[in-house]
Amino acid sequence: MTEQFDIVIAGAGHNSLITAAYLGMAGYSCLVLEARSIIGGDTMTEELTLPGFLHDTCSTTHAIFLQSPVWSKQELPLAEYGLEYIHADPASHVVFPDGTYITQWLDIDRTCEEIAKFSRKDAETYRKMMTEWRSVSPIFNNIRYTPAGWSKPLAEELATHPMGGIWLRRQALSAWDIIHASFEDWHVKSWLLWFAEGTMQPGERPGTGTLAYSFVGGRQRNGWVIPKGGSWSLPQALRRIVEKHGGTILTNQPVNRLILEHGRCVGVETETGEQFRARYAVVSSIHVKHLVDMAPPEAWGETFLYGAETYKPGRSMFVTHYATSEPPLFTVAGGTLPVVGAGVAQTPERQLRISEHFQHGTVGMDAPVLLVLTPSVEDSSRTPAGKHMVKVISVHPYELREGPEQWDTIKTEVAARDLEELRKYAPNLTDEKILAAEIRSPLDLERINRHNWHGSCHGGDLSPAQVETLRPVPGYAQHRMPIPGLYQTGSTTHPGGSVTGGPGRNAAIVLLKDLGRDFHEVVHS
Ligand SMILES: Cc1cc2nc3c(=O)[nH]c(=O)nc-3n(C[C@H](O)[C@H](O)[C@H](O)COP(=O)(O)OP(=O)(O)OC[C@H]3O[C@@H](n4cnc5c(N)ncnc54)[C@H](O)[C@@H]3O)c2cc1C
């Protein structure tokens, strides 16, 4: 391609498309190169089982994105370009091994009644917890949507809040520390731990304290949030905005080399040898583990190479997609309940054992902890009339003792075990109701999206070593890579994984500044 673009962007996940959309709004011509035949990365929706069944290959809920200025302030006119959210109520339904359950409703009084089945005291603690979280969450949200290191330090931000000192301690504790100390009944503890681990961070790890509040609080406030039509509705709306501003998106273009001239990144080369040059900058959402192989080691420097070498993937997911003739109908008092977002929480002890399996490279087949998503309960556009789609997720290591290839041997057995467990609580989901199935092991998830390095579903662990100013590498958290002209976005950058739009927006803020433009002026012009 001889045409030169202002900005060349590698990868078309939602984050890099967001960067492209803001840059396009600012008047820069953008070329986005995507390795796969479809855009969206982990916000893909595909006919994985049968024609007409639109499965979310990876993400389904966009709960955090709802709080982003990208959506909440419509900085990008996504609603105008076709994006719509469904707020499912019940917000969630979580079952326990003794057959009991907690159904969470948008009406907090109803949720508290559910918790009070186990403990009145816990119900009141939950109510208080939700009130406290609501008052402080804008501070944490603001940090998420500000480039790392550009906001005031957390302690200073929290100093303005009446409970600032308490929250400073809470965020440093583990989610489990908080849950275990605040609640008395094991079902309620297990329920809250199940939510806290929803972003694939070990709930017992120090520094996960706010996760005791944020995931469950998001559902309490907004229900189980899903984009109408599937997760790909987000990248599709972004594509329309990028193209409206003159941007070009090309698929089947895996980038495998950065073009450097006089020490500066001036473009990229794809696997076929085709070169694409950028007038001002190259933006990458290539995983940092791959990115470092795309330029000579001396271009990165020792610090960056060390940071990339020691970068860890974190937890990985195991997913089975089903096309069904009925949704799972969970057994509840007086009948059954179909629900978009459901969980099998097991006991807190079982959940806490997940970390041991990651340490030892083993698959825990006893009492699987599950996330069960059935978007078709609320969104009939996803399946042929009267049919449903179910996604069953468990959490298992990519690195098995026998090596990751072992997944190809055991995945059918693991999927069958997960289904067997689900059937204890939704016995209607018999073989006759299952029309087709498709399994995605952690290894498969890496195969379909190279950004899911080592099965990582969030671009890499969000451990204290890889968070905020340390992500992806200390000294390079502000999207500017060691090679001048090269910027990094995507979930390997702050604030990390999940569908947040944060890395994409933050990268746009930094790059626009370097181009002499003010982000807020661009957005409001
Ligand atoms: C199974 C699963 C379930 C999940 N569920 C949820 C959920 O319900 N809610 C939630 O908020 N989050 C969820 N997540 C996490 C979330 O989907 C991701 O963290 C997020 O979508 C990542 O977005 P991204 O734009 O940073 O990267 P990606 O979506 O991974 O996009 C990166 C893109 O870059 C492309 N690319 C990579 N390398 C190259 C290259 N060399 N050349 C060209 N292109 C390249 C990839 O093909 C990909 O399209 C889930 C993840 C998984 C795996």
The ligand as an ORCA input file, in Angstrom:
! r2SCAN-3c Opt
* xyz 0 1
  C     -13.177    -15.910     27.543
  C     -13.121    -14.464     27.930
  C     -14.225    -13.881     28.525
  C     -14.189    -12.543     28.906
  N     -15.316    -11.982     29.446
  C     -15.320    -10.659     29.730
  C     -16.539    -10.012     30.109
  O     -17.625    -10.610     30.120
  N     -16.468     -8.692     30.412
  C     -15.301     -7.983     30.340
  O     -15.314     -6.782     30.630
  N     -14.152     -8.564     29.930
  C     -14.143     -9.871     29.601
  N     -12.994    -10.454     29.122
  C     -11.787     -9.632     28.959
  C     -11.918     -8.630     27.820
  O     -12.685     -9.173     26.772
  C     -10.543     -8.222     27.295
  O      -9.696     -7.885     28.379
  C     -10.651     -7.010     26.367
  O     -11.662     -7.200     25.397
  C      -9.309     -6.765     25.694
  O      -9.455     -5.716     24.765
  P      -8.190     -5.144     23.983
  O      -8.713     -4.165     23.008
  O      -7.194     -4.673     24.954
  O      -7.527     -6.395     23.273
  P      -8.120     -7.508     22.322
  O      -9.580     -7.521     22.352
  O      -7.411     -8.754     22.671
  O      -7.684     -7.006     20.884
  C      -6.364     -7.075     20.426
  C      -6.448     -7.240     18.916
  O      -5.141     -7.133     18.376
  C      -4.985     -8.116     17.381
  N      -3.559     -8.390     17.251
  C      -2.735     -8.923     18.178
  N      -1.499     -9.033     17.691
  C      -1.542     -8.543     16.425
  C      -0.574     -8.387     15.396
  N       0.685     -8.780     15.575
  N      -0.962     -7.825     14.227
  C      -2.238     -7.408     14.035
  N      -3.198     -7.566     14.965
  C      -2.848     -8.116     16.147
  C      -5.775     -9.298     17.884
  O      -6.106    -10.191     16.849
  C      -6.979     -8.601     18.498
  O      -7.999     -8.428     17.557
  C     -13.010    -11.782     28.703
  C     -11.899    -12.365     28.085
  C     -11.947    -13.694     27.689
  C     -10.763    -14.297     26.990
*
